[in-house]
Amino acid sequence: MKHLTNEEIEKLASKKGVKRIAVENFLSTLDLNIGAYGNTMNASMDATMYKWNSATMNAIMTGIRMAERKG
């Protein structure tokens, strides 16, 4: 797992219906030590706490998968 580039994050944050700040903040601070599973669990908890919509969660999950493939 490796960090996403600013360009990759921007592309995900720009999708229709996405809460830009949530996507930018979450994906720019991925914890590489806990892997995709740990980051997915964190995203799920944050989604509940901050009431993220499905577009936002989908963008974040896509970013987590992209970071996992880069590793």
Biopython code that builds the backbone (N, CA, C, O; Angstrom):
import numpy as np
from Bio.PDB.StructureBuilder import StructureBuilder

atoms = [
    (1, "MET", "N", (0.846, -1.171, 0.000)),
    (1, "MET", "CA", (0.000, 0.000, 0.000)),
    (1, "MET", "C", (0.894, 1.238, 0.000)),
    (1, "MET", "O", (1.858, 1.323, 0.762)),
    (2, "LYS", "N", (0.558, 2.203, -0.872)),
    (2, "LYS", "CA", (1.319, 3.455, -0.956)),
    (2, "LYS", "C", (0.356, 4.636, -1.027)),
    (2, "LYS", "O", (-0.812, 4.496, -1.389)),
    (3, "HIS", "N", (0.887, 5.802, -0.671)),
    (3, "HIS", "CA", (0.070, 7.012, -0.701)),
    (3, "HIS", "C", (-0.382, 7.337, -2.126)),
    (3, "HIS", "O", (0.309, 7.037, -3.100)),
    (4, "LEU", "N", (-1.545, 7.949, -2.218)),
    (4, "LEU", "CA", (-2.048, 8.438, -3.496)),
    (4, "LEU", "C", (-1.431, 9.793, -3.793)),
    (4, "LEU", "O", (-1.038, 10.518, -2.879)),
    (5, "THR", "N", (-1.347, 10.134, -5.068)),
    (5, "THR", "CA", (-0.857, 11.457, -5.450)),
    (5, "THR", "C", (-1.980, 12.479, -5.253)),
    (5, "THR", "O", (-3.153, 12.119, -5.152)),
    (6, "ASN", "N", (-1.607, 13.739, -5.202)),
    (6, "ASN", "CA", (-2.611, 14.799, -5.112)),
    (6, "ASN", "C", (-3.562, 14.759, -6.301)),
    (6, "ASN", "O", (-4.753, 15.035, -6.161)),
    (7, "GLU", "N", (-3.035, 14.417, -7.460)),
    (7, "GLU", "CA", (-3.862, 14.341, -8.660)),
    (7, "GLU", "C", (-4.892, 13.210, -8.560)),
    (7, "GLU", "O", (-6.043, 13.376, -8.962)),
    (8, "GLU", "N", (-4.474, 12.068, -8.027)),
    (8, "GLU", "CA", (-5.397, 10.945, -7.854)),
    (8, "GLU", "C", (-6.506, 11.299, -6.865)),
    (8, "GLU", "O", (-7.676, 10.992, -7.094)),
    (9, "ILE", "N", (-6.128, 11.945, -5.771)),
    (9, "ILE", "CA", (-7.104, 12.340, -4.759)),
    (9, "ILE", "C", (-8.059, 13.375, -5.340)),
    (9, "ILE", "O", (-9.268, 13.295, -5.124)),
    (10, "GLU", "N", (-7.526, 14.339, -6.073)),
    (10, "GLU", "CA", (-8.356, 15.382, -6.675)),
    (10, "GLU", "C", (-9.399, 14.797, -7.628)),
    (10, "GLU", "O", (-10.552, 15.226, -7.642)),
    (11, "LYS", "N", (-8.983, 13.828, -8.409)),
    (11, "LYS", "CA", (-9.913, 13.192, -9.347)),
    (11, "LYS", "C", (-11.072, 12.534, -8.589)),
    (11, "LYS", "O", (-12.226, 12.653, -9.001)),
    (12, "LEU", "N", (-10.777, 11.851, -7.502)),
    (12, "LEU", "CA", (-11.817, 11.200, -6.700)),
    (12, "LEU", "C", (-12.694, 12.226, -5.989)),
    (12, "LEU", "O", (-13.908, 12.048, -5.894)),
    (13, "ALA", "N", (-12.081, 13.298, -5.490)),
    (13, "ALA", "CA", (-12.818, 14.328, -4.749)),
    (13, "ALA", "C", (-13.720, 15.154, -5.662)),
    (13, "ALA", "O", (-14.645, 15.811, -5.186)),
    (14, "SER", "N", (-13.460, 15.126, -6.959)),
    (14, "SER", "CA", (-14.216, 15.937, -7.917)),
    (14, "SER", "C", (-15.458, 15.239, -8.465)),
    (14, "SER", "O", (-16.213, 15.834, -9.233)),
    (15, "LYS", "N", (-15.670, 14.001, -8.080)),
    (15, "LYS", "CA", (-16.827, 13.267, -8.596)),
    (15, "LYS", "C", (-18.129, 13.884, -8.097)),
    (15, "LYS", "O", (-18.174, 14.509, -7.038)),
    (16, "LYS", "N", (-19.161, 13.700, -8.867)),
    (16, "LYS", "CA", (-20.474, 14.264, -8.561)),
    (16, "LYS", "C", (-21.006, 13.752, -7.218)),
    (16, "LYS", "O", (-20.984, 12.552, -6.945)),
    (17, "GLY", "N", (-21.484, 14.682, -6.389)),
    (17, "GLY", "CA", (-22.108, 14.326, -5.126)),
    (17, "GLY", "C", (-21.158, 14.034, -3.984)),
    (17, "GLY", "O", (-21.597, 13.739, -2.873)),
    (18, "VAL", "N", (-19.861, 14.113, -4.241)),
    (18, "VAL", "CA", (-18.850, 13.764, -3.238)),
    (18, "VAL", "C", (-18.589, 14.950, -2.316)),
    (18, "VAL", "O", (-18.525, 16.096, -2.763)),
    (19, "LYS", "N", (-18.440, 14.665, -1.035)),
    (19, "LYS", "CA", (-18.020, 15.690, -0.072)),
    (19, "LYS", "C", (-16.506, 15.810, -0.187)),
    (19, "LYS", "O", (-15.749, 15.013, 0.367)),
    (20, "ARG", "N", (-16.097, 16.827, -0.920)),
    (20, "ARG", "CA", (-14.693, 17.012, -1.296)),
    (20, "ARG", "C", (-13.751, 16.974, -0.092)),
    (20, "ARG", "O", (-12.757, 16.248, -0.113)),
    (21, "ILE", "N", (-14.044, 17.736, 0.944)),
    (21, "ILE", "CA", (-13.148, 17.833, 2.108)),
    (21, "ILE", "C", (-12.954, 16.467, 2.758)),
    (21, "ILE", "O", (-11.842, 16.122, 3.160)),
    (22, "ALA", "N", (-14.027, 15.690, 2.862)),
    (22, "ALA", "CA", (-13.933, 14.364, 3.480)),
    (22, "ALA", "C", (-12.994, 13.465, 2.691)),
    (22, "ALA", "O", (-12.150, 12.781, 3.269)),
    (23, "VAL", "N", (-13.139, 13.466, 1.372)),
    (23, "VAL", "CA", (-12.301, 12.613, 0.517)),
    (23, "VAL", "C", (-10.850, 13.071, 0.575)),
    (23, "VAL", "O", (-9.943, 12.255, 0.734)),
    (24, "GLU", "N", (-10.634, 14.372, 0.447)),
    (24, "GLU", "CA", (-9.260, 14.885, 0.487)),
    (24, "GLU", "C", (-8.594, 14.566, 1.824)),
    (24, "GLU", "O", (-7.463, 14.080, 1.860)),
    (25, "ASN", "N", (-9.292, 14.838, 2.910)),
    (25, "ASN", "CA", (-8.698, 14.618, 4.231)),
    (25, "ASN", "C", (-8.429, 13.142, 4.495)),
    (25, "ASN", "O", (-7.349, 12.778, 4.961)),
    (26, "PHE", "N", (-9.410, 12.292, 4.199)),
    (26, "PHE", "CA", (-9.237, 10.871, 4.501)),
    (26, "PHE", "C", (-8.125, 10.264, 3.653)),
    (26, "PHE", "O", (-7.229, 9.605, 4.183)),
    (27, "LEU", "N", (-8.177, 10.480, 2.345)),
    (27, "LEU", "CA", (-7.211, 9.813, 1.465)),
    (27, "LEU", "C", (-5.798, 10.383, 1.587)),
    (27, "LEU", "O", (-4.824, 9.684, 1.305)),
    (28, "SER", "N", (-5.679, 11.631, 2.000)),
    (28, "SER", "CA", (-4.334, 12.187, 2.150)),
    (28, "SER", "C", (-3.672, 11.741, 3.450)),
    (28, "SER", "O", (-2.477, 11.962, 3.650)),
    (29, "THR", "N", (-4.446, 11.113, 4.330)),
    (29, "THR", "CA", (-3.887, 10.660, 5.611)),
    (29, "THR", "C", (-4.061, 9.153, 5.814)),
    (29, "THR", "O", (-4.172, 8.688, 6.949)),
    (30, "LEU", "N", (-4.083, 8.399, 4.726)),
    (30, "LEU", "CA", (-4.188, 6.944, 4.860)),
    (30, "LEU", "C", (-3.063, 6.418, 5.740)),
    (30, "LEU", "O", (-1.923, 6.874, 5.646)),
    (31, "ASP", "N", (-3.388, 5.469, 6.585)),
    (31, "ASP", "CA", (-2.396, 4.836, 7.457)),
    (31, "ASP", "C", (-1.878, 3.592, 6.746)),
    (31, "ASP", "O", (-2.551, 2.562, 6.706)),
    (32, "LEU", "N", (-0.696, 3.697, 6.197)),
    (32, "LEU", "CA", (-0.132, 2.586, 5.415)),
    (32, "LEU", "C", (0.179, 1.369, 6.283)),
    (32, "LEU", "O", (0.283, 0.255, 5.770)),
    (33, "ASN", "N", (0.327, 1.569, 7.577)),
    (33, "ASN", "CA", (0.667, 0.469, 8.479)),
    (33, "ASN", "C", (-0.495, -0.473, 8.746)),
    (33, "ASN", "O", (-0.281, -1.626, 9.120)),
    (34, "ILE", "N", (-1.726, -0.001, 8.559)),
    (34, "ILE", "CA", (-2.880, -0.850, 8.857)),
    (34, "ILE", "C", (-3.502, -1.452, 7.604)),
    (34, "ILE", "O", (-4.456, -2.226, 7.691)),
    (35, "GLY", "N", (-2.970, -1.101, 6.448)),
    (35, "GLY", "CA", (-3.408, -1.708, 5.203)),
    (35, "GLY", "C", (-4.821, -1.329, 4.792)),
    (35, "GLY", "O", (-5.475, -0.490, 5.412)),
    (36, "ALA", "N", (-5.265, -1.978, 3.725)),
    (36, "ALA", "CA", (-6.587, -1.684, 3.164)),
    (36, "ALA", "C", (-7.691, -2.042, 4.142)),
    (36, "ALA", "O", (-8.673, -1.310, 4.266)),
    (37, "TYR", "N", (-7.542, -3.156, 4.835)),
    (37, "TYR", "CA", (-8.590, -3.575, 5.775)),
    (37, "TYR", "C", (-8.768, -2.548, 6.893)),
    (37, "TYR", "O", (-9.888, -2.128, 7.182)),
    (38, "GLY", "N", (-7.686, -2.154, 7.505)),
    (38, "GLY", "CA", (-7.752, -1.181, 8.590)),
    (38, "GLY", "C", (-8.300, 0.155, 8.128)),
    (38, "GLY", "O", (-9.106, 0.772, 8.824)),
    (39, "ASN", "N", (-7.866, 0.610, 6.950)),
    (39, "ASN", "CA", (-8.370, 1.872, 6.424)),
    (39, "ASN", "C", (-9.844, 1.780, 6.061)),
    (39, "ASN", "O", (-10.580, 2.758, 6.200)),
    (40, "THR", "N", (-10.278, 0.621, 5.600)),
    (40, "THR", "CA", (-11.696, 0.422, 5.303)),
    (40, "THR", "C", (-12.515, 0.484, 6.584)),
    (40, "THR", "O", (-13.593, 1.078, 6.604)),
    (41, "MET", "N", (-12.018, -0.119, 7.642)),
    (41, "MET", "CA", (-12.722, -0.067, 8.918)),
    (41, "MET", "C", (-12.794, 1.373, 9.435)),
    (41, "MET", "O", (-13.833, 1.801, 9.936)),
    (42, "ASN", "N", (-11.706, 2.110, 9.316)),
    (42, "ASN", "CA", (-11.702, 3.516, 9.728)),
    (42, "ASN", "C", (-12.702, 4.325, 8.906)),
    (42, "ASN", "O", (-13.424, 5.164, 9.444)),
    (43, "ALA", "N", (-12.738, 4.070, 7.604)),
    (43, "ALA", "CA", (-13.669, 4.792, 6.732)),
    (43, "ALA", "C", (-15.116, 4.486, 7.114)),
    (43, "ALA", "O", (-15.967, 5.375, 7.107)),
    (44, "SER", "N", (-15.385, 3.246, 7.441)),
    (44, "SER", "CA", (-16.741, 2.870, 7.841)),
    (44, "SER", "C", (-17.163, 3.580, 9.121)),
    (44, "SER", "O", (-18.290, 4.064, 9.234)),
    (45, "MET", "N", (-16.252, 3.636, 10.077)),
    (45, "MET", "CA", (-16.563, 4.344, 11.330)),
    (45, "MET", "C", (-16.773, 5.837, 11.078)),
    (45, "MET", "O", (-17.711, 6.437, 11.603)),
    (46, "ASP", "N", (-15.891, 6.430, 10.270)),
    (46, "ASP", "CA", (-16.008, 7.853, 9.962)),
    (46, "ASP", "C", (-17.295, 8.144, 9.192)),
    (46, "ASP", "O", (-17.948, 9.160, 9.432)),
    (47, "ALA", "N", (-17.658, 7.260, 8.273)),
    (47, "ALA", "CA", (-18.879, 7.457, 7.484)),
    (47, "ALA", "C", (-20.104, 7.530, 8.376)),
    (47, "ALA", "O", (-21.001, 8.341, 8.145)),
    (48, "THR", "N", (-20.142, 6.690, 9.385)),
    (48, "THR", "CA", (-21.257, 6.701, 10.329)),
    (48, "THR", "C", (-21.229, 7.973, 11.174)),
    (48, "THR", "O", (-22.258, 8.621, 11.367)),
    (49, "MET", "N", (-20.055, 8.323, 11.671)),
    (49, "MET", "CA", (-19.915, 9.477, 12.553)),
    (49, "MET", "C", (-20.232, 10.796, 11.833)),
    (49, "MET", "O", (-20.909, 11.669, 12.377)),
    (50, "TYR", "N", (-19.728, 10.917, 10.602)),
    (50, "TYR", "CA", (-19.870, 12.176, 9.870)),
    (50, "TYR", "C", (-21.011, 12.163, 8.852)),
    (50, "TYR", "O", (-21.219, 13.140, 8.133)),
    (51, "LYS", "N", (-21.749, 11.049, 8.796)),
    (51, "LYS", "CA", (-22.895, 10.915, 7.903)),
    (51, "LYS", "C", (-22.528, 11.173, 6.434)),
    (51, "LYS", "O", (-23.180, 11.947, 5.732)),
    (52, "TRP", "N", (-21.464, 10.495, 6.003)),
    (52, "TRP", "CA", (-21.061, 10.619, 4.608)),
    (52, "TRP", "C", (-22.098, 9.966, 3.711)),
    (52, "TRP", "O", (-22.688, 8.947, 4.069)),
    (53, "ASN", "N", (-22.315, 10.555, 2.548)),
    (53, "ASN", "CA", (-23.233, 9.957, 1.580)),
    (53, "ASN", "C", (-22.518, 8.844, 0.809)),
    (53, "ASN", "O", (-21.309, 8.655, 0.943)),
    (54, "SER", "N", (-23.283, 8.122, 0.009)),
    (54, "SER", "CA", (-22.704, 6.964, -0.694)),
    (54, "SER", "C", (-21.660, 7.394, -1.725)),
    (54, "SER", "O", (-20.692, 6.665, -1.944)),
    (55, "ALA", "N", (-21.824, 8.546, -2.361)),
    (55, "ALA", "CA", (-20.833, 9.009, -3.336)),
    (55, "ALA", "C", (-19.490, 9.260, -2.653)),
    (55, "ALA", "O", (-18.435, 8.934, -3.199)),
    (56, "THR", "N", (-19.539, 9.835, -1.469)),
    (56, "THR", "CA", (-18.312, 10.106, -0.725)),
    (56, "THR", "C", (-17.643, 8.801, -0.304)),
    (56, "THR", "O", (-16.434, 8.636, -0.460)),
    (57, "MET", "N", (-18.429, 7.890, 0.224)),
    (57, "MET", "CA", (-17.870, 6.608, 0.663)),
    (57, "MET", "C", (-17.314, 5.822, -0.522)),
    (57, "MET", "O", (-16.259, 5.197, -0.411)),
    (58, "ASN", "N", (-18.007, 5.851, -1.643)),
    (58, "ASN", "CA", (-17.509, 5.151, -2.832)),
    (58, "ASN", "C", (-16.181, 5.730, -3.299)),
    (58, "ASN", "O", (-15.284, 4.977, -3.681)),
    (59, "ALA", "N", (-16.037, 7.050, -3.275)),
    (59, "ALA", "CA", (-14.782, 7.682, -3.685)),
    (59, "ALA", "C", (-13.648, 7.281, -2.742)),
    (59, "ALA", "O", (-12.538, 6.993, -3.188)),
    (60, "ILE", "N", (-13.925, 7.263, -1.455)),
    (60, "ILE", "CA", (-12.903, 6.884, -0.470)),
    (60, "ILE", "C", (-12.523, 5.417, -0.634)),
    (60, "ILE", "O", (-11.340, 5.081, -0.587)),
    (61, "MET", "N", (-13.492, 4.550, -0.824)),
    (61, "MET", "CA", (-13.191, 3.121, -1.000)),
    (61, "MET", "C", (-12.389, 2.892, -2.285)),
    (61, "MET", "O", (-11.484, 2.058, -2.312)),
    (62, "THR", "N", (-12.717, 3.619, -3.328)),
    (62, "THR", "CA", (-11.946, 3.521, -4.572)),
    (62, "THR", "C", (-10.509, 3.947, -4.316)),
    (62, "THR", "O", (-9.574, 3.307, -4.798)),
    (63, "GLY", "N", (-10.330, 5.021, -3.561)),
    (63, "GLY", "CA", (-8.982, 5.488, -3.229)),
    (63, "GLY", "C", (-8.207, 4.472, -2.408)),
    (63, "GLY", "O", (-7.014, 4.274, -2.637)),
    (64, "ILE", "N", (-8.861, 3.832, -1.464)),
    (64, "ILE", "CA", (-8.192, 2.805, -0.648)),
    (64, "ILE", "C", (-7.732, 1.653, -1.551)),
    (64, "ILE", "O", (-6.609, 1.166, -1.417)),
    (65, "ARG", "N", (-8.595, 1.225, -2.460)),
    (65, "ARG", "CA", (-8.216, 0.132, -3.382)),
    (65, "ARG", "C", (-7.072, 0.549, -4.276)),
    (65, "ARG", "O", (-6.175, -0.251, -4.543)),
    (66, "MET", "N", (-7.083, 1.794, -4.748)),
    (66, "MET", "CA", (-5.998, 2.285, -5.595)),
    (66, "MET", "C", (-4.678, 2.274, -4.819)),
    (66, "MET", "O", (-3.651, 1.855, -5.352)),
    (67, "ALA", "N", (-4.700, 2.726, -3.577)),
    (67, "ALA", "CA", (-3.490, 2.767, -2.749)),
    (67, "ALA", "C", (-2.971, 1.357, -2.487)),
    (67, "ALA", "O", (-1.762, 1.127, -2.442)),
    (68, "GLU", "N", (-3.894, 0.422, -2.317)),
    (68, "GLU", "CA", (-3.508, -0.971, -2.073)),
    (68, "GLU", "C", (-2.799, -1.552, -3.305)),
    (68, "GLU", "O", (-1.797, -2.254, -3.172)),
    (69, "ARG", "N", (-3.310, -1.263, -4.477)),
    (69, "ARG", "CA", (-2.705, -1.777, -5.712)),
    (69, "ARG", "C", (-1.331, -1.166, -5.976)),
    (69, "ARG", "O", (-0.483, -1.793, -6.611)),
    (70, "LYS", "N", (-1.109, 0.056, -5.490)),
    (70, "LYS", "CA", (0.180, 0.721, -5.696)),
    (70, "LYS", "C", (1.290, 0.077, -4.872)),
    (70, "LYS", "O", (2.470, 0.208, -5.199)),
    (71, "GLY", "N", (0.907, -0.624, -3.794)),
    (71, "GLY", "CA", (1.890, -1.206, -2.889)),
    (71, "GLY", "C", (2.603, -2.347, -3.507)),
    (71, "GLY", "O", (3.467, -2.952, -2.872)),
]
sb = StructureBuilder()
sb.init_structure("model")
sb.init_model(0)
sb.init_chain("A")
sb.init_seg("    ")
for serial, (resi, resn, name, xyz) in enumerate(atoms, 1):
    if name == "N":
        sb.init_residue(resn, " ", resi, " ")
    sb.init_atom(name, np.array(xyz, "f"), 0.0, 1.0, " ", f" {name:<3s}", serial, name[0])
structure = sb.get_structure()
